């Protein structure tokens, strides 16, 4: 009996102990944990730190945001502008970026800054950062060069862009990819430079690369710029045969050229042929065509398109809606 009483007593004490531990544990749980900062908040904090010349805090925030899955954005280095503070801010960034966490955090910080410099038209400074990455072995890759090539080719500085590829990239054993070549191709096609576009395609084929959606978009653009609507349609058909998604912009190239050439009925047929596959595409394509037709006073064709948009419940811009209500009701 004494053994039974002792067992019951010990069991009671054990239950009391467990209850006490549970109560203490629950009381120590923070039911209101601190709210995680958003990407925008991190961008704003970095802006405040940089404009206060506190670049140690900038370094710390660049580390912390990645740990919290708040990755860098186009606004991360928005404090860097073409003003008197530009040079000192850039030098401070060159000082603290090598001290950020190694790996993705450091590489992405460099690449985000390079993209910002390119947006500011500071390609030479972007190339200085490329050298910093190469010397520090911070993960220099093809993607690092994308904003540089994009910035140069958009301004038709194609020869300078080729020098970046053939001198800078090659010296660091960084190879081109389809995206890089697409920047050149788009530039040539936009300018209607068939020879230049052909050279890009030749290089791509020589390296065993297969074009992607943007490659074909550039080719459609080039065909339209050359006034070859049938050629553009042929490229579109090939995209569909190969199962590649077609960009809204690609359709816009074709629609714009058809209207420019006076192929109004064919333009209507074109958008109707794709109707019902993608609501957003229908809104973009039909809305764009209708607007162009109204501007050219092709009211008959415009009303056909707008009636189709109404039947399909597609969104119209205010101007088109007003025209539709006056002309089609």
N, C-alpha and C positions, 0 to 999 in steps of 0.2 A: 504493500500500500504506500509506504514511504517513497518507494521508487516511482510509483504512478503519480503521487502528488508532486514530486520534484519535476517529473517530465511535463506535467500540466503547467507548473509554475514557469519552467523554462520556455515552454511554448508560448505562454502568455507574454513573457518578457520579450521574446523574439518578435511577436506580433507588434508589441508596443514600439520596439526598436525600429522595425521596418516602417511603421506608420510615421514615426518621428523623422526618419530619413526622407521618406516620401514628401512629407509636409515641408521640410527644409529645402528639398530639391525643387519643389514646385515654387516655393517662395523666392528662390534665387533665379528662376527663369525670367528673362526679360521679355515680357509680353509685347513690348513696343521697341523692337530692334531698330537701330538707326536706318533711315531710308537710304537706299543706294542712289548715288548720284547718276544722273543721266549723261549721255554723250554731250549734249548741249551745255550742261552745267560744267563739265570738265573743260570744254572749249572756252567758256567764259572765264573760268578760274585761271586758265593758262594765259588768256588775254590780259587779265588784271595783273597777274604776276609779271608778265613780260613788260607791260607798260609802266610798271613800278621798278623795272630793272632788277627784278628778283629772279634771276635765271636758275638759281638752285631750286626754287619752288617749281619752276617750269620743268626741270629735270625730274623732280619727285612726282609731279602730276603725270608726266608722260609714262612713268613706270606704273603708277597706281591705276590709271585708267585702263591699261591693258589687263591688269590683274582682275579688275572689275568688269571685264568684257565690254568696255566702252572704247572702241577702237578709234583711231584718229580719223578725222574728216577733212574736207576741203577748208573748213573753218578753224582748224586747230592752230594754224600759224597766221591767222587773219591780222594779227598785230603787225606783221611784216608788210610794209607798204613802201611805195616809191616816195619816201619822204626823207627828211634829214636824219631820222633815227635808223634808217635802213642798214647802213654799214656796221654800226655798233651792235645792232640787234643780231645781224647775221654772224658776226664774230663771236658773240656770246653763245649763240646756238652751236657754232662749230666747236666751242669749248666744252659745252655740257653734253652734247649728243653722244660722244664716245663714252660718257660715264653712265648712260642709261643702261638698263638691264640688257645683258647680251642676248643675242638671238632675235626672235621676232620683234620684240619691243624696239630694239635699236634699229634694225633694218627698216621697219615700217616708219619709224620717225624720220629717218633719212629720206625715204622715198616720198613721204608726205611733204617734206620740206622742199624737195626737188620739184615736185608738182606745183607747189606754191610759187617757187621762183620762176618757173616756166610761164605761169599765168601772169606774172608781173613783167614778163619779157626779159628776164635775167638769165638767159640760157648759159652765158659764160660762167656765171656763178654756180649754176646747177652742175656744170661740168667740173667745177672745183670740188663740189661735194662728192661727185662721182669718184674723183681721185682720192678724197678722204676715205671713202668706203673701201676702195681698192687697197690702199695702204694699210688700213686697219683690219682688212679682211672681214668686213661687216656684212657679207652676203650679197655682193654686187651680182645682179642678174639681168636678164633681158628686160624684165618688167621695169627695172630702174630707169631704162632709157625710153620707155614709151612716151612719157610726157615731153621729153626733149625732142624726140622725132616728130611728135604731133605738133608741137609749137613751131618748129622750123618749117615743116611741110605746109602747115596752114598759111604761113606767110610767104609761101612759094620759094623759100630758101632751100631748094632741093639739093643743090650742090653742097651746101654746108651740112645738110642732113646726111648725105652720102659720106662726107668726111668723118662724121661721128661714127657711122657704121664701119667704115673701112680702116679708120685709124684708131679711134678710142676704143670701140667695142672689140675690135680684133686684137689690140694690144693687151687686153685683159681677158682674152679667150671667151668672150661673151658672144654667143651666136644669135642671129636674127630669128624671129618667129613670124607666124602669119600676121599677127596684129601689127608688128613693126612694118612689114611690107605693105599692109593695107593703108597705112598713112601715106606712103609714097603713091600708091595706086590711086587713092582718092584725090590727091593733089593733081596728078596728071590728068585724070578723067575729068575733074572739075574744069581744068584749063583746056580740055579738048586735045591734049597732047597724046595722040595715038602711039607715037614712037616710044615715048617715055613709059606709057602704060604697058606696052608690049615688052619692054626691057624688064620691068618689074615681074611680069608673069613668067618671062624666060628664067629669071633668077629663082623664082619660087619653084618652078618645075625642075630646075637643075638641082635644087636641094631636096627634092622629093616631097615638097609641101603641097597640101590640098587646100584649095580655097574654102573659106567659111562664108557665113551669111554676109559679112561686111565686104568681103572680096567681091561677091556678086552684086552687092548694092553699088559698089564703085563702078563696076562694069555697066550696070544699067544706067547710072548717072552719065558715064562717058558716052554711051550710045545716044542718050537723050540730048546731051550737049552737042553731039554731031548731027542731030536732027534725024537719027535713024531709029524711029519708033519701032519698026518691025524687029530690028536687032535687039532692042530693049525687051520686047515681048518674048523673043527667043531665049534670052537669058533668064527671064522669069520662068518660062516653061522648064528650062533645065534645072532651075532651083527646085521646083516642085517635083520633078522626076527623081532628084537626088535626095528628096526628103528634108531639104533645108528650110528652116523657118524664114519667111519673108518679112522684112522690116516694114513698118508703116511708111517710112521715108522712101523706101524703094517704090511703093505704089505711087507716092506723091511725085517722084521723078517722072513717071510715065504719064500721070494725069496732067502735070504741068506742061509737058512737051506736046501732048495731044491737043490741048487747048491752044498752045502757042502756034501750032501748025494749022489750026482751024479744023481739027478733026473732032468736032463737037459730038456728033452722033456716036462716033467710035468711043469717045470718052465715056458717054453714058453706058454703052454696051460693056465697056471694060469694068466699071464699078458694079454693074448689075451681075456680071459673071461671077464676081466674088461675094456677092451679097449672101448673108446668112451664115457664113463660116465663122466670123469673128465680129461681135457687136461693136467693139471699139474701133476695129478697122473700118467697118461700115460707116460709123460716125465720122471718122477722120477723112476717109476717101470721098464719101458722098458730100459731106459738108464742104470740103475743099473744092470739089468740082462745081458744086452749086454756086459757091461764092465767086469763082472765076467766071462762070457762065453769066451770072447777074451783072458783073462788072463789064462784060462784053455785050451786054444787052441781048443775050441769047435766052430770052425769057421762056420760050417753049421748052427747050431742053432743061432749063433750070427747074421749071415747074414739075417736069417728069421726075427729076431726082428728088425734089422736096416732097412730092406726094409719096414716093417710095419710102422716104425717111419717116414720114408721118404714119404710114401703114405699119411699118416695122417698130414704131415707138422709139425712134432714135432721137437723141438729143440734138437740138439745133442751137446755133448762136443767136443772140438777140436780133441781129440784123436780118438773118435768114428767117427767123420766126416771124418777124414783122412783115417781111416780103411775102411769106407763105400765107399769112392770114389775110393780106390784102388782095393777093393775086390768085390764090388757089381755092379759097372758100366760096 
